[in-house]
Amino acid sequence: MSTLTIAAAQSISVAGDLATNILRHQRFIQAAADQGVEFLVFPELSLTGYEGEVAAALAIDPRDAVLQPLRDLVRELGVTAVVGMSVRSQTDSAVLIGALTLRADGSLEVYTKQHLHSGEESFFAPGAGGAPLKMGDDIVALAVCADFSHTSHAANAASQGADLYAAGVLISEKGYAADTALLEGYARSHSMAVLMANHGGLTGGWQSAGRSAIWSEEGTLIVAAPGTGDCLVIARRTEGVWTGQVASVEQR
């Protein structure tokens, strides 16, 4: 197995403030690069917060110039980052929950959330998912929150050869035990590493549990954040062996 360093960006989003959240994402990306991270995943709707009421007003074409500062930074630092943003459908202008992969080579790939949580249909339409990502020798399948509550979603990722199942989420304390048990089970049953990037604080009226985590292909917990707040949850694979750490991210 080749070496690989991945991380969950446990970030706190400022409600509806895209400009401020872009700056906060830039600090996370720089901190990740300082730790040698190659692949970084942010929570669901990380660039706006989980704010359904303003999602339509903030929704963008994924190639909108507003994301150029992030695209320039990941290219400069050599980090591939998956950011959460509401996007407009290319066919009917419906508002979708997007996970946008900003690649270190300057390219962009779009995943849209397939399975909506109850209540989200008031603001969003179901998306179409997206193709698995190639990261060196590894195949990465993305998920956005409620996607992973459907066992068929993870099974489909495994059938496509995924080595890593990476989910940007919003999980509260009430749902944390059941949801993480499900993700741990996917790692074990499908022999793929699993990454969960959770919000670090209150968003959209929901108090996130934080505690972002990464599991190995055997379902063993590699590393988890101890609670809420901004941090990087990092896992490194060297000669098939995973090690983990939690790193702070300074916000100004």
Beta strands, then each sheet from edge to edge (+ up, - down):
strand 1: 4-10
strand 2: 39-41
strand 3: 80-88
strand 4: 95-102
strand 5: 108-112
strand 6: 133-135
strand 7: 138-144
strand 8: 164-169
strand 9: 193-198
strand 10: 202-203
strand 11: 206-207
strand 12: 213-215
strand 13: 221-224
strand 14: 231-238
strand 15: 241-248
sheet 1: 5+ 4- 3+ 2+ 1+ 14- 15+
sheet 2: 6+ 7- 8- 9- 12+ 13-
sheet 3: 10+ 11-
end
